[in-house]
Amino acid sequence: MKTLIVYCSKTGNTRKVIESFAKGLGGEIDILNLDLTPEGWLKNYTSTFTLDVSDYNLVCFGGWVMGMRVHPFLIAYIKSCYGLEEKKVVVLLTGGTTFSKNHAYEDIIGVLNERKVNLVGFFYTPTLLGLTLNKKKLRLVEEFGRSLMKNLEKDDEV
Ligand SMILES: Cc1cc2nc3c(=O)[nH]c(=O)nc-3n(C[C@H](O)[C@H](O)[C@H](O)COP(=O)(O)O)c2cc1C
């Protein structure tokens, strides 16, 4: 199982979530951090580069909620990368509050549907700007990664 994880993180919460998830998932993983600059916060993003994801069995996207939307840098990346159609995809988002979970999901699911992906997992972690991102929450993400991998391996055996 070859996995690609693409994520963006401004203050490090999503990075921690992604690291815990990757630990649980295991296997061969390439991780790409979409670098964010302070200037970029208020601009509309378009990806300046892209990547062909055809070689990966699983593609995971990690991002955070900004102004009630999933960060546009991640959205721009999902819209423009090659080879995403029919891929197994997992999304991990962080946001300040639990209330953002549904609208963040609604936001990203539209783009994922446009790209015709096979969404096999979604995980949202509320962080309260990092104040509540404790070890317990990170263990939950790690466990999510572990059980996801077990299920994917089972599917492959069938
Ligand atoms: C400029 C800005 C806007 C934000 N807007 C929202 C929001 O609309 N809803 C929400 O739940 N959290 C919001 N947050 C909180 C972040 O989503 C949360 O702290 C997230 O975990 C940050 O991820 P990061 O540390 O990986 O950058 C915002 C944070 C910042 C800095």
The ligand as a Tripos MOL2 file, in Angstrom:
@<TRIPOS>MOLECULE
LIG
   31    33     1     0     0
SMALL
NO_CHARGES

@<TRIPOS>ATOM
      1 C1         -7.4450   33.1540   10.1430 C.3       1 LIG1
      2 C2         -8.1220   31.9990   10.8240 C.ar      1 LIG1
      3 C3         -9.4410   31.7140   10.5310 C.ar      1 LIG1
      4 C4        -10.0940   30.6480   11.1640 C.ar      1 LIG1
      5 N1        -11.3990   30.3910   10.8560 N.ar      1 LIG1
      6 C5        -12.0330   29.3440   11.4670 C.ar      1 LIG1
      7 C6        -13.4020   29.0430   11.1730 C.ar      1 LIG1
      8 O1        -14.0620   29.6910   10.3850 O.2       1 LIG1
      9 N2        -13.9700   27.9770   11.8170 N.ar      1 LIG1
     10 C7        -13.2750   27.1880   12.7160 C.ar      1 LIG1
     11 O2        -13.8220   26.2400   13.2660 O.2       1 LIG1
     12 N3        -11.9680   27.4700   13.0030 N.ar      1 LIG1
     13 C8        -11.3410   28.5050   12.4070 C.ar      1 LIG1
     14 N4        -10.0230   28.7670   12.6840 N.ar      1 LIG1
     15 C9         -9.3100   27.8520   13.6070 C.3       1 LIG1
     16 C10        -8.4300   26.8590   12.8370 C.3       1 LIG1
     17 O3         -9.1730   26.1600   11.8650 O.3       1 LIG1
     18 C11        -7.8140   25.8210   13.7990 C.3       1 LIG1
     19 O4         -7.0610   26.4640   14.7920 O.3       1 LIG1
     20 C12        -6.9530   24.8390   13.0270 C.3       1 LIG1
     21 O5         -6.6770   23.7310   13.8600 O.3       1 LIG1
     22 C13        -5.6560   25.4580   12.5390 C.3       1 LIG1
     23 O6         -4.8870   24.4790   11.8970 O.3       1 LIG1
     24 P1         -3.3130   24.6010   11.7450 P.3       1 LIG1
     25 O7         -2.7290   24.7380   13.1410 O.co2     1 LIG1
     26 O8         -2.9010   23.3330   11.0950 O.co2     1 LIG1
     27 O9         -3.0260   25.8030   10.9110 O.co2     1 LIG1
     28 C14        -9.3790   29.8360   12.0940 C.ar      1 LIG1
     29 C15        -8.0500   30.1310   12.3720 C.ar      1 LIG1
     30 C16        -7.4200   31.1950   11.7620 C.ar      1 LIG1
     31 C17        -5.9760   31.4800   12.1030 C.3       1 LIG1
@<TRIPOS>BOND
     1     1     2 1
     2     2     3 ar
     3     2    30 ar
     4     3     4 ar
     5     4     5 ar
     6     4    28 ar
     7     5     6 ar
     8     6     7 ar
     9     6    13 1
    10     7     8 2
    11     7     9 ar
    12     9    10 ar
    13    10    11 2
    14    10    12 ar
    15    12    13 ar
    16    13    14 ar
    17    14    15 1
    18    14    28 ar
    19    15    16 1
    20    16    17 1
    21    16    18 1
    22    18    19 1
    23    18    20 1
    24    20    21 1
    25    20    22 1
    26    22    23 1
    27    23    24 1
    28    24    25 2
    29    24    26 1
    30    24    27 1
    31    28    29 ar
    32    29    30 ar
    33    30    31 1
@<TRIPOS>SUBSTRUCTURE
     1 LIG1         1 GROUP 0 **** ****
